[in-house]
Amino acid sequence: MTSGVSAQYGACQTRIDFGSRTAEPRNEVKGLVARTTFYMFDRYNLSMSRQQQQLLMAWSRRFAR
């Protein structure tokens, strides 16, 4: 999650904090991003921090279609 960063690209609501190297997609795609990220981490046996897991799980639940 980016904090204190406003959208930089006109009507696009994706926010990027270049200083902390974080990005936050717009609400409409957060669930899809979360589930896709979990798939990639599982498929390629990557590791993920507990904090990142919790954030993506929250996005997946809150923004389910």
Sequence and secondary structure as in RCSB ss.txt:
>XXXX:A:sequence
MTSGVSAQYGACQTRIDFGSRTAEPRNEVKGLVARTTFYMFDRYNLSMSRQQQQLLMAWSRRFAR
>XXXX:A:secstr
   S    BTTB  EEETTTTEEE  HHHHHHHHHHHHHHHHHTT    HHHHHHHHHHHHHT  
